[in-house]
Amino acid sequence: MLQTFLQGFAVYFIIWWMTLFAVLPIGLRTQAEDDDIVLGTVPSAPTRFRAGFVFSLTTLISALIYGLWYACDNYFGWGFDALPQLGPSFY
């Protein structure tokens, strides 16, 4: 049971990490857009990083993706084994 939980958590963490990079630019305001460039920083640096918004939106979206993956795998049987094999088989 612990191994099943850890495998599910590993899949969720990978989905969460990939979703984080897709969510980071949502609602981002740069210093150049706000005309408030701090000396020593690049103009494309964010004016104000909203960590709470980014992490909660990432968690929500990745939970939906994980739930969809879980339902497809456990209830419909559409797992990674159901994908067609594109390369040669060596075994």
GUDRENZA-240858 format. One record per residue (C-alpha): residue in three letters; z, y, x. Coordinates in Angstrom, 3 decimals. Layout:
<marke><drenpa>ALA</drenpa><w>Z</w><v>Y</v><u>X</u></marke>
...
This chain:
<marke><drenpa>MET</drenpa><w>0.000</w><v>0.000</v><u>0.000</u></marke>
<marke><drenpa>LEU</drenpa><w>0.782</w><v>2.387</v><u>2.860</u></marke>
<marke><drenpa>GLN</drenpa><w>-2.581</w><v>1.691</v><u>4.461</u></marke>
<marke><drenpa>THR</drenpa><w>-4.379</w><v>2.482</v><u>1.191</u></marke>
<marke><drenpa>PHE</drenpa><w>-2.479</w><v>5.760</v><u>0.913</u></marke>
<marke><drenpa>LEU</drenpa><w>-3.246</w><v>6.708</v><u>4.515</u></marke>
<marke><drenpa>GLN</drenpa><w>-6.933</w><v>5.896</v><u>4.095</u></marke>
<marke><drenpa>GLY</drenpa><w>-7.077</w><v>8.023</v><u>0.950</u></marke>
<marke><drenpa>PHE</drenpa><w>-5.263</w><v>10.839</v><u>2.709</u></marke>
<marke><drenpa>ALA</drenpa><w>-7.658</w><v>10.632</v><u>5.674</u></marke>
<marke><drenpa>VAL</drenpa><w>-10.670</w><v>10.916</v><u>3.351</u></marke>
<marke><drenpa>TYR</drenpa><w>-9.031</w><v>13.823</v><u>1.507</u></marke>
<marke><drenpa>PHE</drenpa><w>-8.240</w><v>15.609</v><u>4.789</u></marke>
<marke><drenpa>ILE</drenpa><w>-11.834</w><v>15.281</v><u>5.993</u></marke>
<marke><drenpa>ILE</drenpa><w>-13.114</w><v>16.631</v><u>2.675</u></marke>
<marke><drenpa>TRP</drenpa><w>-10.550</w><v>19.460</v><u>2.807</u></marke>
<marke><drenpa>TRP</drenpa><w>-11.534</w><v>20.410</v><u>6.369</u></marke>
<marke><drenpa>MET</drenpa><w>-15.251</w><v>20.491</v><u>5.573</u></marke>
<marke><drenpa>THR</drenpa><w>-14.608</w><v>22.478</v><u>2.389</u></marke>
<marke><drenpa>LEU</drenpa><w>-12.533</w><v>25.010</v><u>4.333</u></marke>
<marke><drenpa>PHE</drenpa><w>-15.566</w><v>26.102</v><u>6.347</u></marke>
<marke><drenpa>ALA</drenpa><w>-17.598</w><v>26.498</v><u>3.153</u></marke>
<marke><drenpa>VAL</drenpa><w>-14.859</w><v>28.582</v><u>1.475</u></marke>
<marke><drenpa>LEU</drenpa><w>-13.995</w><v>30.873</v><u>4.423</u></marke>
<marke><drenpa>PRO</drenpa><w>-16.805</w><v>33.426</v><u>3.839</u></marke>
<marke><drenpa>ILE</drenpa><w>-16.109</w><v>33.743</v><u>0.081</u></marke>
<marke><drenpa>GLY</drenpa><w>-14.823</w><v>37.248</v><u>-0.631</u></marke>
<marke><drenpa>LEU</drenpa><w>-14.782</w><v>38.216</v><u>3.039</u></marke>
<marke><drenpa>ARG</drenpa><w>-14.884</w><v>41.941</v><u>3.810</u></marke>
<marke><drenpa>THR</drenpa><w>-15.712</w><v>42.875</v><u>7.381</u></marke>
<marke><drenpa>GLN</drenpa><w>-14.457</w><v>45.899</v><u>9.274</u></marke>
<marke><drenpa>ALA</drenpa><w>-17.999</w><v>47.275</v><u>9.396</u></marke>
<marke><drenpa>GLU</drenpa><w>-18.294</w><v>47.097</v><u>5.590</u></marke>
<marke><drenpa>ASP</drenpa><w>-15.006</w><v>48.973</v><u>5.159</u></marke>
<marke><drenpa>ASP</drenpa><w>-15.752</w><v>51.499</v><u>7.941</u></marke>
<marke><drenpa>ASP</drenpa><w>-12.406</w><v>50.663</v><u>9.539</u></marke>
<marke><drenpa>ILE</drenpa><w>-13.228</w><v>49.194</v><u>12.957</u></marke>
<marke><drenpa>VAL</drenpa><w>-10.169</w><v>48.620</v><u>15.121</u></marke>
<marke><drenpa>LEU</drenpa><w>-10.707</w><v>49.304</v><u>18.816</u></marke>
<marke><drenpa>GLY</drenpa><w>-11.119</w><v>46.119</v><u>20.820</u></marke>
<marke><drenpa>THR</drenpa><w>-12.439</w><v>44.041</v><u>17.917</u></marke>
<marke><drenpa>VAL</drenpa><w>-15.960</w><v>43.199</v><u>16.824</u></marke>
<marke><drenpa>PRO</drenpa><w>-17.291</w><v>44.946</v><u>13.713</u></marke>
<marke><drenpa>SER</drenpa><w>-17.778</w><v>41.577</v><u>11.990</u></marke>
<marke><drenpa>ALA</drenpa><w>-14.059</w><v>40.767</v><u>12.153</u></marke>
<marke><drenpa>PRO</drenpa><w>-12.395</w><v>40.495</v><u>8.737</u></marke>
<marke><drenpa>THR</drenpa><w>-10.520</w><v>43.511</v><u>7.449</u></marke>
<marke><drenpa>ARG</drenpa><w>-7.836</w><v>41.467</v><u>5.728</u></marke>
<marke><drenpa>PHE</drenpa><w>-7.639</w><v>37.671</v><u>5.871</u></marke>
<marke><drenpa>ARG</drenpa><w>-6.399</w><v>36.217</v><u>2.594</u></marke>
<marke><drenpa>ALA</drenpa><w>-4.983</w><v>32.895</v><u>3.761</u></marke>
<marke><drenpa>GLY</drenpa><w>-3.297</w><v>32.025</v><u>0.464</u></marke>
<marke><drenpa>PHE</drenpa><w>-6.512</w><v>32.509</v><u>-1.507</u></marke>
<marke><drenpa>VAL</drenpa><w>-8.643</w><v>30.582</v><u>0.999</u></marke>
<marke><drenpa>PHE</drenpa><w>-6.255</w><v>27.630</v><u>1.314</u></marke>
<marke><drenpa>SER</drenpa><w>-5.619</w><v>27.325</v><u>-2.435</u></marke>
<marke><drenpa>LEU</drenpa><w>-9.319</w><v>27.511</v><u>-3.275</u></marke>
<marke><drenpa>THR</drenpa><w>-10.057</w><v>24.950</v><u>-0.549</u></marke>
<marke><drenpa>THR</drenpa><w>-7.373</w><v>22.630</v><u>-1.909</u></marke>
<marke><drenpa>LEU</drenpa><w>-8.664</w><v>22.947</v><u>-5.478</u></marke>
<marke><drenpa>ILE</drenpa><w>-12.312</w><v>22.327</v><u>-4.587</u></marke>
<marke><drenpa>SER</drenpa><w>-11.522</w><v>19.438</v><u>-2.245</u></marke>
<marke><drenpa>ALA</drenpa><w>-9.267</w><v>17.839</v><u>-4.885</u></marke>
<marke><drenpa>LEU</drenpa><w>-12.171</w><v>17.951</v><u>-7.345</u></marke>
<marke><drenpa>ILE</drenpa><w>-14.555</w><v>16.430</v><u>-4.791</u></marke>
<marke><drenpa>TYR</drenpa><w>-12.025</w><v>13.739</v><u>-3.876</u></marke>
<marke><drenpa>GLY</drenpa><w>-11.393</w><v>12.953</v><u>-7.542</u></marke>
<marke><drenpa>LEU</drenpa><w>-15.126</w><v>12.578</v><u>-8.135</u></marke>
<marke><drenpa>TRP</drenpa><w>-15.444</w><v>10.314</v><u>-5.088</u></marke>
<marke><drenpa>TYR</drenpa><w>-12.422</w><v>8.255</v><u>-6.203</u></marke>
<marke><drenpa>ALA</drenpa><w>-13.781</w><v>7.814</v><u>-9.737</u></marke>
<marke><drenpa>CYS</drenpa><w>-17.227</w><v>6.837</v><u>-8.482</u></marke>
<marke><drenpa>ASP</drenpa><w>-15.800</w><v>4.342</v><u>-5.998</u></marke>
<marke><drenpa>ASN</drenpa><w>-13.126</w><v>2.693</v><u>-8.148</u></marke>
<marke><drenpa>TYR</drenpa><w>-14.496</w><v>2.880</v><u>-11.687</u></marke>
<marke><drenpa>PHE</drenpa><w>-18.271</w><v>2.740</v><u>-11.192</u></marke>
<marke><drenpa>GLY</drenpa><w>-18.457</w><v>0.822</v><u>-7.920</u></marke>
<marke><drenpa>TRP</drenpa><w>-20.611</w><v>3.450</v><u>-6.208</u></marke>
<marke><drenpa>GLY</drenpa><w>-19.140</w><v>3.365</v><u>-2.730</u></marke>
<marke><drenpa>PHE</drenpa><w>-20.639</w><v>3.729</v><u>0.696</u></marke>
<marke><drenpa>ASP</drenpa><w>-21.785</w><v>0.093</v><u>0.529</u></marke>
<marke><drenpa>ALA</drenpa><w>-24.077</w><v>0.986</v><u>-2.392</u></marke>
<marke><drenpa>LEU</drenpa><w>-26.089</w><v>3.435</v><u>-0.267</u></marke>
<marke><drenpa>PRO</drenpa><w>-29.412</w><v>2.118</v><u>0.988</u></marke>
<marke><drenpa>GLN</drenpa><w>-29.561</w><v>1.123</v><u>4.617</u></marke>
<marke><drenpa>LEU</drenpa><w>-31.932</w><v>3.417</v><u>6.469</u></marke>
<marke><drenpa>GLY</drenpa><w>-31.682</w><v>1.900</v><u>9.931</u></marke>
<marke><drenpa>PRO</drenpa><w>-32.140</w><v>-1.593</v><u>11.314</u></marke>
<marke><drenpa>SER</drenpa><w>-29.505</w><v>-4.262</v><u>10.868</u></marke>
<marke><drenpa>PHE</drenpa><w>-28.164</w><v>-5.651</v><u>14.144</u></marke>
<marke><drenpa>TYR</drenpa><w>-25.896</w><v>-8.331</v><u>12.708</u></marke>
